[in-house]
Amino acid sequence: MSITLPSNSKMLSSDFIFGVATASFQIEGATTADNRLTSIWDTFCATPGKVKGADNGEIACDHYHLWEQDIQLIKDLGVDAYRLSIAWPRVMDQNGEANQAGLDFYRALLTKLKAEGLNVFVTLYHWDLPQYLEDKGGWLNRETAYQFKRYADLVTSELSEWVDSWATFNEPFCAAILGYELGIHAPGLSKPEYGRQAAHHILLAHGLALPVIRKNAPKSQVGIVLNMNRSYAASEKAEDQFACLMRETLDNQFFIEPLMKGQYPQILKTVAPQYLPNVLPGDMEIISQPMDFLGMNFYTCNHNAFDSENMFKDVKNSKTVEYTDIGWEVAPHAFTELLVNLHKQYTLPPMYITENGIACADNIIDGDINDDQRVRYLNGHLNAVHQAIEAGVDIRGYFAWSLMDNFEWAEGYSKRFGLTYVDYQTQERTIKRSGYAYRDFLNNRKS
Ligand code: FCB
């Protein structure tokens, strides 16, 4: 089982970047070390019934202490780049002052990553909002957007020397909609108007931070990371076609259209005005400033049937298809279609695939983790990216999710997405077959 691309693929040229990705809360642990403040995910984990197995981030992969060996692991995989995120509650105190101990951790980490010759992609917000800001309304409070600007200013003025690419946010859809509309992620609130208002404040925060980051980091690229699933209609019926349109509008267009065109999808005005946030004059200009890149996270697709109450409901693909251990359909063709459609709809900046991966029920047997399903998934999705590039989409890099197994949000440690297996009892890391396949693919490319 191996990963291969057509020999003429542009992805094999030396300027196409391959990496692995992680996020602070999912790997760091050490949630009280060095004056780190509580985040909304600490609180959510401590709330009974919210996270599978009552798991929490207190230890996670203990990356806060094992980061040097983890950099060696990244090197062992032979990648060009590493994408990580900074924990806001580690680096800033409640008065908006720097927490030097937290900054020191990232300074040491980033310095070493650069010294190892890696291309470093950093996300400022991968969901771990300080709890004290949530206590003042979190992303429902417009003031949080201005606090984010302060945080972005602090971090980029301290750490830009070692960072090639800054992303303001990871997946505003998940932070806002899963967190404030559907209640399945922190902070666990659930009202449609909450989700959309939180989303607007996150997009506003992105726009407010952009010029600040550009000033502090003139040599870095600046952008945002969105996640998208490709939406299909469950049938040819007009009502299912409508359901699909609304799913696509609320999950995908709601986030990309304001960034690219400075407006929320117009169809919402007539069909579902309750999903339109409160927007102040000037907000949309702030949100739609040009970016250097757009990050895209892709995992799966969805199928939608009409639902009289919610406009759409998720149904399973009527065909027999492959699913992953987290129940997500494997659909590499959907990846190509999604990218090509976006390219047709918008004048996009250069894109990076900032996450793509699969949960498998991995077991370690005599040091071997047979995750052939993951190798097939990666092969299929890398070829899907190749197809999109052939169709004209400007894609400059690809990051596998994830460097190692980690805390998978509401699923706790029950779902494993890593190219490396983590034994949570011993913190031992073991490269899976997929990690070796990725390494071999990358090494072949160089020769
Ligand atoms: C994405 C998240 C990432 C990870 C993967 C599986 O939505 O950005 O942190 O959990 O899903």
Boltz pocket constraint, residues with backbone or C-beta under 6 A from the ligand:
constraints:
  - pocket:
      binder: B
      contacts: [[A, 23], [A, 26], [A, 170], [A, 171], [A, 174], [A, 227], [A, 297], [A, 355], [A, 401], [A, 407], [A, 408], [A, 409], [A, 417]]
      max_distance: 6.0
